[in-house]
């Protein structure tokens, strides 16, 4: 799932464009069904579970490396055995295609 998204790369978003509408976000969400929309369709999030802290932290590091490579960075929250990743485009205060691309790539890392 999300294979088309996984094959894409992020394009720089300089702001000045509207975020995706909630309907547009819902349509893209169909390609990454384990993710959910929040904040009125302005955030994309998913929780990942791990058997211990070390593996959760290693996943966070891999997501960080992916974010640096793509030039698009999530909010990351984690603790013992869990990681929550939240994607949105800060410059537009909502979702952009890049967020769905990165969610698909994050899911592939898992």
Secondary structure, 3 states (H helix, E strand, C coil): CCHHHHCCCCCCCCCCCCCCCHHHHHHHHCCCCCCEEECCCCEEEEEEECCCHHHHHHHHHHHHHHHHHHCCCCEEEEECCEEEEEECEHHHCECCHHHHHHHHHHHHHC
